[in-house]
Amino acid sequence: MYAPERQQIVEQLIDAHGRVSVIDLARRFGVTTETVRRDLHQLEDRGVLRRVHGGAVAPNRVSTAEFSLAEREQRGSEAKHAIAQRALDLVPEGFTGSIYLDAGTTTGVFAHALGARVAQRSIEVVTHSMTIAHALAGVTGLGLTAIGGRVRGLTAAAVGAHTVATIERMRPDIAFVGTNGICERFGLSTPDPDEAAVKQAIVAAAQRVVVLSDSSKFGQQLLVSFAPLADIDVLVTDRAPDAALSQALIESEAEVWTP
């Protein structure tokens, strides 16, 4: 296979999956890793991709990139609904404890599913998400505590020292946490330092940590890591992670749940 043919396939893989691995490409094409790196270098010069350690990613995938809440709500809605329905199994009939809901679109879908199913049970929900608080306000059988702070317009989430300090005084039974990236070495990450501080406080406070993440977040490393994989009790996602991430999750004793 000639270089232009390989590079065309790499470009298609970047468009489809957002990232490629040097080792995987070398195996796929039956060439050396040096040959793959030369291909990636040429593609980077043309603006097709951005090289990272071990491979390459789409050029728009930078560590501080963050879509607005409205944009994220339009992305992967089918996967988010499947994740939310699967995650409901973690709140079985008879559960009457406390739940912390992190800000995010997947946690938001889960909040709606929880509100529709809670019926007359006594569950206490805590959140710093203004959109989730609005969605759950007035649901029968559900107590709601909304934590305040400076609200980020991009995510409609409260952040800042007051938000973090309030969370640190809590011990929710289960926390459902969202993430922008999940990687075997970098753990869970997000672009904004203030949001990362809040997420870190949630993970530290909760007695059980459940991460709700669709598979597009696999292998992504955003600017700030807020928790290692070892802090995850359950990852609920739409499909099984690749071999490297799966092995890292096994070693961290994290369960992986799929629909």
VOBA-1610 file (N, C-alpha, C; in pm, whole numbers, padded with zeros to 5 digits, always signed):
BEGIN
Met+00085-00120+00000Met+00000+00000+00000Met+00089+00125+00000Tyr+00057+00219-00089Tyr+00135+00341-00100Tyr+00095+00442+00009Ala+00187+00537+00034Ala+00165+00636+00139Ala+00033+00712+00122Pro-00001+00762+00000Pro-00128+00834-00015Pro-00249+00749+00022Glu-00242+00618-00008Glu-00354+00530+00028Glu-00365+00514+00180Arg-00250+00496+00247Arg-00250+00486+00394Arg-00304+00614+00456Gln-00258+00726+00404Gln-00296+00854+00463Gln-00445+00883+00443Gln-00499+00837+00331Gln-00643+00855+00310Gln-00723+00775+00413Ile-00676+00653+00441Ile-00744+00569+00542Ile-00732+00632+00680Val-00613+00683+00713Val-00593+00749+00842Val-00689+00867+00856Glu-00703+00945+00750Glu-00794+01060+00752Glu-00937+01014+00777Gln-00977+00903+00715Gln-01112+00850+00737Gln-01130+00803+00881Leu-01026+00742+00939Leu-01033+00695+01078Leu-01043+00813+01175Ile-00970+00919+01147Ile-00977+01040+01230Ile-01117+01099+01225Asp-01175+01104+01105Asp-01311+01158+01090Asp-01412+01073+01166Ala-01392+00940+01163Ala-01489+00850+01224Ala-01474+00838+01374His-01349+00834+01422His-01325+00804+01563His-01257+00916+01642Gly-01204+01015+01574Gly-01143+01127+01645Gly-01000+01107+01687Arg-00946+00984+01679Arg-00809+00958+01717Arg-00760+00828+01654Val-00628+00813+01643Val-00566+00691+01592Val-00442+00662+01675Ser-00402+00535+01675Ser-00284+00490+01749Ser-00176+00448+01650Val-00051+00487+01678Val+00062+00449+01592Val+00074+00298+01583Ile+00067+00231+01696Ile+00083+00085+01697Ile-00030+00017+01620Asp-00153+00063+01641Asp-00267+00002+01570Asp-00254+00023+01419Leu-00210+00141+01378Leu-00195+00168+01235Leu-00084+00083+01175Ala+00026+00067+01248Ala+00137-00015+01199Ala+00090-00159+01175Arg+00012-00210+01267Arg-00042-00347+01251Arg-00140-00353+01135Arg-00222-00253+01124Arg-00325-00250+01019Arg-00262-00249+00880Phe-00156-00169+00863Phe-00095-00153+00732Phe+00022-00248+00707Gly+00069-00316+00812Gly+00184-00404+00798Gly+00312-00329+00769Val+00328-00212+00834Val+00447-00130+00816Val+00509-00101+00953Thr+00624-00037+00954Thr+00689-00003+01080Thr+00622+00119+01143Thr+00646+00135+01272Thr+00591+00252+01342Thr+00653+00381+01288Glu+00779+00374+01243Glu+00843+00493+01186Glu+00772+00538+01059Thr+00729+00441+00977Thr+00654+00475+00856Thr+00523+00544+00891Val+00456+00491+00994Val+00329+00552+01038Val+00354+00695+01087Arg+00460+00714+01165Arg+00489+00848+01216Arg+00517+00947+01102Arg+00582+00900+00996Arg+00605+00988+00881Arg+00472+01026+00816Asp+00382+00927+00804Asp+00249+00957+00750Asp+00176+01061+00835Leu+00181+01041+00967Leu+00113+01134+01058Leu+00174+01273+01052His+00305+01278+01037His+00373+01408+01026His+00325+01483+00902Gln+00313+01413+00791Gln+00267+01476+00668Gln+00121+01521+00681Leu+00039+01437+00743Leu-00101+01473+00762Leu-00116+01592+00857Glu-00030+01599+00958Glu-00033+01713+01050Glu+00005+01841+00977Asp+00104+01834+00888Asp+00144+01951+00809Asp+00029+02002+00723Arg-00059+01911+00683Arg-00174+01949+00600Arg-00295+01990+00684Gly-00282+01983+00818Gly-00391+02024+00906Gly-00499+01922+00925Val-00473+01795+00885Val-00573+01689+00895Val-00588+01640+01038Leu-00478+01643+01114Leu-00479+01589+01249Leu-00378+01663+01336Arg-00378+01629+01464Arg-00279+01683+01558Arg-00213+01567+01628Arg-00081+01561+01624Arg-00010+01448+01683Arg-00006+01461+01835Val-00026+01347+01902Val-00015+01338+02047Val+00068+01215+02079His+00099+01196+02207His+00179+01080+02247His+00111+00950+02206Gly+00178+00870+02124Gly+00126+00740+02084Gly+00034+00740+01964Gly+00008+00857+01906Gly-00082+00860+01792Gly-00118+01001+01749Ala-00245+01021+01715Ala-00291+01151+01670Ala-00440+01165+01698Val-00485+01290+01704Val-00627+01319+01727Val-00673+01419+01624Ala-00804+01439+01618Ala-00860+01540+01528Ala-00805+01677+01565Pro-00784+01764+01469Pro-00719+01893+01497Pro-00795+01983+01592Asn-00927+01964+01603Asn-01007+02047+01694Asn-01013+01993+01835Arg-00946+01879+01861Arg-00948+01819+01995Arg-00829+01871+02074Val-00850+01979+02145Val-00746+02037+02229Val-00788+02024+02374Ser-00693+02039+02465Ser-00719+02010+02605Ser-00816+02107+02671Thr-00837+02223+02609Thr-00929+02321+02669Thr-01059+02334+02591Ala-01077+02252+02486Ala-01199+02260+02405Ala-01320+02217+02487Glu-01427+02292+02476Glu-01548+02261+02553Glu-01670+02311+02478Phe-01765+02223+02451Phe-01887+02262+02384Phe-01985+02318+02487Ser-02076+02402+02439Ser-02178+02458+02528Ser-02277+02349+02567Leu-02356+02377+02669Leu-02457+02281+02716Leu-02554+02248+02603Ala-02597+02348+02528Ala-02693+02325+02419Ala-02632+02236+02311Glu-02504+02260+02278Glu-02437+02178+02176Glu-02423+02034+02223Arg-02385+02014+02350Arg-02365+01879+02402Arg-02496+01802+02411Glu-02606+01873+02435Glu-02735+01805+02444Glu-02775+01743+02310Gln-02721+01797+02200Gln-02753+01745+02068Gln-02662+01630+02026Arg-02557+01604+02103Arg-02459+01502+02065Arg-02485+01370+02138Gly-02490+01262+02061Gly-02500+01128+02119Gly-02619+01107+02211Ser-02734+01165+02175Ser-02850+01156+02265Ser-02896+01011+02286Glu-02886+00928+02182Glu-02928+00788+02196Glu-02842+00715+02298Ala-02710+00738+02292Ala-02619+00674+02387Ala-02645+00724+02529Lys-02672+00852+02543Lys-02697+00908+02677Lys-02824+00851+02739His-02926+00832+02660His-03050+00774+02713His-03029+00627+02752Ala-02950+00555+02672Ala-02921+00415+02706Ala-02841+00406+02836Ile-02745+00497+02852Ile-02663+00501+02974Ile-02752+00534+03095Ala-02839+00632+03078Ala-02926+00673+03189Ala-03016+00558+03234Gln-03074+00486+03140Gln-03161+00374+03176Gln-03083+00264+03247Arg-02962+00238+03201Arg-02880+00134+03266Arg-02842+00178+03407Ala-02812+00306+03422Ala-02769+00358+03552Ala-02880+00354+03657Leu-03005+00351+03612Leu-03116+00342+03707Leu-03110+00214+03790Asp-03045+00111+03737Asp-03031-00014+03812Asp-02947+00004+03938Leu-02872+00114+03944Leu-02791+00143+04063Leu-02873+00209+04173Val-02998+00241+04142Val-03090+00299+04241Val-03210+00204+04247Pro-03195+00089+04311Pro-03298-00015+04309Pro-03423+00024+04389Glu-03528-00052+04367Glu-03650-00032+04446Glu-03617-00044+04594Gly-03669+00046+04673Gly-03641+00044+04815Gly-03526+00133+04857Phe-03449+00186+04760Phe-03340+00276+04794Phe-03397+00406+04849Thr-03350+00446+04967Thr-03400+00569+05030Thr-03287+00659+05077Gly-03170+00644+05016Gly-03055+00721+05059Gly-03039+00853+04986Ser-02914+00899+04981Ser-02883+01027+04918Ser-02802+01007+04791Ile-02829+01092+04693Ile-02763+01085+04563Ile-02709+01223+04528Tyr-02585+01226+04480Tyr-02531+01351+04427Tyr-02529+01340+04275Leu-02583+01442+04207Leu-02582+01446+04062Leu-02491+01558+04014Asp-02386+01519+03947Asp-02291+01614+03888Asp-02358+01687+03772Ala-02303+01801+03734Ala-02351+01873+03617Ala-02310+01798+03490Gly-02386+01814+03384Gly-02353+01751+03257Gly-02477+01706+03185Thr-02464+01679+03055Thr-02582+01639+02977Thr-02622+01494+03004Thr-02524+01404+03023Thr-02559+01265+03051Thr-02620+01252+03190Thr-02563+01321+03288Thr-02623+01321+03422Thr-02760+01389+03418Gly-02775+01486+03328Gly-02905+01551+03314Gly-03012+01456+03262Val-02976+01374+03163Val-03070+01274+03112Val-03104+01174+03222Phe-03003+01135+03299Phe-03026+01044+03411Phe-03120+01107+03515Ala-03103+01236+03541Ala-03189+01305+03638Ala-03335+01298+03595His-03361+01320+03467His-03499+01312+03417His-03554+01171+03433Ala-03470+01069+03401Ala-03513+00930+03416Ala-03541+00896+03562Leu-03458+00945+03650Leu-03476+00920+03793Leu-03603+00987+03844Gly-03626+01111+03802Gly-03744+01183+03845Gly-03873+01117+03800Ala-03870+01054+03681Ala-03988+00988+03629Ala-04017+00857+03701Arg-03914+00799+03762Arg-03929+00667+03822Arg-03938+00670+03974Val-03906+00782+04036Val-03889+00784+04180Val-04020+00759+04257Ala-04133+00796+04195Ala-04266+00773+04256Ala-04273+00831+04398Gln-04311+00748+04495Gln-04329+00797+04631Gln-04211+00766+04722Arg-04099+00723+04666Arg-03985+00689+04751Arg-03918+00816+04805Ser-03856+00801+04920Ser-03789+00915+04982Ser-03641+00912+04947Ile-03603+00991+04848Ile-03465+01001+04805Ile-03422+01147+04813Glu-03304+01170+04867Glu-03249+01305+04875Glu-03147+01323+04763Val-03169+01422+04678Val-03078+01451+04568Val-03010+01585+04594Val-02879+01586+04572Val-02800+01709+04585Val-02734+01736+04450Thr-02733+01859+04406Thr-02668+01894+04281Thr-02624+02040+04281His-02522+02069+04202His-02480+02208+04181His-02514+02252+04039Ser-02588+02165+03968Ser-02632+02197+03832Ser-02765+02270+03836Met-02770+02389+03779Met-02894+02466+03779Met-03000+02399+03693Thr-02959+02336+03582Thr-03056+02271+03494Thr-03115+02146+03559Ile-03032+02069+03628Ile-03081+01948+03695Ile-03172+01987+03812Ala-03132+02089+03887Ala-03215+02135+03999Ala-03353+02178+03949His-03356+02249+03837His-03484+02294+03781His-03568+02175+03736Ala-03502+02073+03677Ala-03575+01957+03627Ala-03636+01875+03740Leu-03571+01871+03856Leu-03617+01786+03965Leu-03700+01859+04071Ala-03704+01991+04062Ala-03781+02067+04161Ala-03929+02027+04156Gly-03982+01991+04272Gly-04124+01957+04280Gly-04157+01812+04251Val-04058+01727+04222Val-04086+01585+04199Val-04128+01520+04331Thr-04244+01456+04332Thr-04297+01394+04452Thr-04206+01280+04499Gly-04180+01277+04630Gly-04099+01171+04687Gly-03950+01196+04675Leu-03913+01312+04630Leu-03770+01341+04610Leu-03735+01472+04680Gly-03640+01466+04773Gly-03591+01588+04835Gly-03478+01644+04750Leu-03468+01774+04743Leu-03370+01836+04654Leu-03293+01945+04725Thr-03160+01936+04720Thr-03074+02042+04770Thr-02991+02094+04654Ala-03003+02223+04625Ala-02925+02286+04518Ala-02811+02366+04581Ile-02690+02333+04544Ile-02572+02402+04598Ile-02540+02522+04509Gly-02522+02636+04573Gly-02496+02758+04499Gly-02349+02788+04478Gly-02323+02900+04416Gly-02188+02944+04384Gly-02192+03030+04260Arg-02074+03057+04205Arg-02069+03129+04077Arg-02108+03033+03967Val-02208+03070+03885Val-02258+02980+03782Val-02186+03005+03650Arg-02126+02899+03597Arg-02063+02907+03464Arg-02171+02903+03358Gly-02175+03003+03273Gly-02277+03008+03170Gly-02268+02893+03072Leu-02146+02846+03045Leu-02126+02739+02946Leu-02188+02607+02988Thr-02189+02580+03119Thr-02239+02451+03169Thr-02357+02464+03266Ala-02392+02586+03304Ala-02499+02610+03403Ala-02471+02538+03533Ala-02343+02532+03572Ala-02302+02465+03695Ala-02239+02565+03790Ala-02270+02551+03919Ala-02209+02636+04021Ala-02066+02589+04045Val-01974+02683+04059Val-01834+02652+04085Val-01781+02752+04187Gly-01659+02728+04234Gly-01595+02821+04325Gly-01576+02763+04464Ala-01510+02840+04548Ala-01472+02793+04682Ala-01594+02757+04767His-01700+02835+04758His-01819+02806+04838His-01880+02672+04796Thr-01888+02648+04665Thr-01944+02522+04615Thr-01862+02403+04664Val-01730+02414+04650Val-01642+02305+04692Val-01653+02280+04842Ala-01651+02387+04922Ala-01658+02372+05068Ala-01789+02306+05111Thr-01898+02340+05044Thr-02027+02280+05079Thr-02028+02131+05049Ile-01974+02093+04934Ile-01968+01951+04896Ile-01879+01873+04993Glu-01771+01934+05035Glu-01677+01866+05126Glu-01741+01830+05260Arg-01849+01898+05297Arg-01918+01868+05424Arg-02025+01761+05409Met-02033+01702+05291Met-02138+01603+05264Met-02078+01462+05246Arg-02163+01360+05264Arg-02125+01221+05239Arg-02241+01150+05169Pro-02266+01183+05042Pro-02376+01116+04971Pro-02349+00967+04953Asp-02456+00888+04951Asp-02441+00743+04933Asp-02384+00710+04795Ile-02438+00776+04692Ile-02392+00752+04554Ile-02377+00887+04484Ala-02268+00901+04410Ala-02251+01019+04325Ala-02247+00973+04180Phe-02326+01036+04097Phe-02325+01011+03953Phe-02248+01128+03889Val-02133+01096+03833Val-02039+01198+03789Val-02021+01193+03638Gly-02016+01308+03575Gly-01986+01317+03433Gly-01839+01349+03411Thr-01792+01329+03290Thr-01653+01358+03259Thr-01640+01395+03111Asn-01540+01475+03079Asn-01513+01509+02940Asn-01413+01413+02876Gly-01337+01345+02961Gly-01239+01249+02911Gly-01213+01140+03012Ile-01182+01020+02963Ile-01144+00910+03051Ile-01033+00832+02981Cys-00920+00823+03050Cys-00799+00766+02990Cys-00728+00679+03093Glu-00664+00574+03047Glu-00601+00479+03139Glu-00494+00544+03226Arg-00420+00640+03174Arg-00313+00700+03254Arg-00353+00832+03319Phe-00435+00912+03251Phe-00470+01044+03302Phe-00598+01042+03385Gly-00670+00932+03383Gly-00792+00921+03461Gly-00906+01002+03401Leu-00986+01065+03489Leu-01099+01147+03448Leu-01054+01291+03437Ser-01096+01359+03331Ser-01048+01497+03313Ser-01155+01585+03252Thr-01134+01714+03266Thr-01228+01816+03218Thr-01149+01942+03182Pro-01201+02028+03094Pro-01120+02142+03049Pro-01103+02255+03150Asp-01202+02273+03239Asp-01203+02391+03326Asp-01154+02360+03467Pro-01055+02432+03519Pro-01003+02406+03654Pro-01109+02420+03764Asp-01199+02516+03752Asp-01301+02534+03855Asp-01399+02416+03858Glu-01439+02369+03739Glu-01527+02252+03734Glu-01452+02128+03785Ala-01324+02118+03754Ala-01244+02005+03801Ala-01240+02002+03954Ala-01227+02117+04017Ala-01222+02124+04164Ala-01354+02075+04225Val-01466+02110+04162Val-01596+02065+04211Val-01609+01914+04194Lys-01571+01864+04076Lys-01581+01720+04051Lys-01490+01642+04147Gln-01372+01695+04172Gln-01280+01629+04266Gln-01342+01621+04405Ala-01409+01727+04447Ala-01475+01727+04578Ala-01589+01625+04583Ile-01664+01613+04474Ile-01773+01516+04469Ile-01720+01375+04484Val-01616+01342+04408Val-01556+01208+04411Val-01504+01176+04551Ala-01439+01274+04614Ala-01384+01252+04747Ala-01493+01236+04853Ala-01606+01301+04833Ala-01712+01299+04934Ala-01800+01174+04926Ala-01822+01122+04807Ala-01919+01015+04788Ala-01870+00881+04841Gln-01965+00802+04892Gln-01932+00667+04938Gln-01923+00569+04822Arg-01990+00600+04711Arg-01981+00519+04590Arg-01982+00613+04470Val-01888+00595+04379Val-01873+00685+04264Val-01911+00611+04136Val-02011+00665+04067Val-02055+00609+03939Val-02029+00713+03831Val-01953+00676+03731Val-01922+00766+03620Val-02015+00734+03504Leu-02083+00835+03453Leu-02169+00821+03336Leu-02097+00885+03218Ser-02055+00803+03123Ser-01974+00855+03012Ser-02000+00776+02885Asp-02031+00845+02776Asp-02043+00773+02649Asp-01904+00746+02593Ser-01897+00655+02498Ser-01768+00605+02449Ser-01686+00709+02374Ser-01745+00820+02334Ser-01667+00924+02265Ser-01564+00987+02358Lys-01579+00968+02490Lys-01486+01025+02587Lys-01364+00935+02610Phe-01369+00811+02560Phe-01259+00717+02584Phe-01130+00768+02519Gly-01022+00760+02595Gly-00892+00801+02542Gly-00869+00950+02539Gln-00966+01029+02582Gln-00952+01174+02579Gln-00883+01226+02705Gln-00793+01322+02687Gln-00723+01385+02799Gln-00743+01536+02790Leu-00827+01588+02879Leu-00850+01732+02882Leu-00751+01798+02978Leu-00761+01926+02996Leu-00657+02002+03066Leu-00633+01956+03209Val-00741+01928+03284Val-00727+01901+03428Val-00782+01763+03464Ser-00698+01680+03525Ser-00743+01551+03577Ser-00804+01572+03715Phe-00924+01517+03737Phe-00988+01537+03868Phe-01002+01408+03948Ala-00972+01293+03887Ala-00978+01167+03963Ala-00907+01057+03885Pro-00835+00969+03954Pro-00776+00853+03888Pro-00882+00745+03869Leu-00854+00647+03785Leu-00949+00539+03762Leu-00978+00462+03890Ala-00882+00459+03982Ala-00899+00386+04108Ala-01012+00442+04193Asp-01054+00565+04166Asp-01164+00625+04243Asp-01302+00586+04189Ile-01306+00519+04074Ile-01434+00481+04013Ile-01481+00347+04070Asp-01606+00341+04111Asp-01666+00214+04149Asp-01735+00149+04030Val-01810+00229+03954Val-01882+00177+03837Val-01871+00279+03724Leu-01838+00231+03603Leu-01846+00312+03482Leu-01965+00262+03401Val-02062+00350+03377Val-02176+00315+03293Val-02157+00384+03159Thr-02151+00306+03052Thr-02121+00359+02921Thr-02201+00285+02814Asp-02191+00330+02689Asp-02273+00272+02583Asp-02205+00154+02514Arg-02074+00140+02527Arg-02006+00022+02471Arg-01878-00003+02549Ala-01827-00124+02539Ala-01708-00161+02614Ala-01587-00081+02568Pro-01501-00038+02660Pro-01379+00034+02623Pro-01282-00056+02547Asp-01181+00005+02485Asp-01079-00073+02415Asp-00995-00150+02516Ala-00904-00234+02464Ala-00830-00326+02550Ala-00750-00255+02658Ala-00681-00147+02622Ala-00594-00078+02718Ala-00675-00017+02832Leu-00784+00052+02798Leu-00866+00114+02901Leu-00939+00008+02983Ser-00985-00097+02917Ser-01052-00206+02989Ser-00960-00268+03093Gln-00835-00293+03053Gln-00739-00353+03146Gln-00711-00260+03262Ala-00697-00131+03234Ala-00672-00033+03340Ala-00789-00028+03438Leu-00910-00038+03388Leu-01029-00037+03475Leu-01035-00164+03559Ile-00999-00276+03500Ile-00995-00402+03575Ile-00893-00392+03689Glu-00777-00341+03657Glu-00672-00327+03758Glu-00712-00230+03868Ser-00798-00133+03833Ser-00848-00035+03932Ser-00971-00086+04006Glu-01014-00208+03973Glu-01131-00271+04036Glu-01260-00193+04012Ala-01268-00130+03895Ala-01389-00059+03857Ala-01477-00150+03772Glu-01606-00153+03802Glu-01701-00229+03720Glu-01737-00147+03597Val-01761-00216+03486Val-01807-00150+03364Val-01945-00205+03329Trp-02045-00117+03322Trp-02180-00154+03290Trp-02217-00096+03153Thr-02275-00177+03066Thr-02323-00131+02936Thr-02469-00172+02921Pro-02543-00108+02835Pro-02685-00143+02815Pro-02701-00287+02766
//
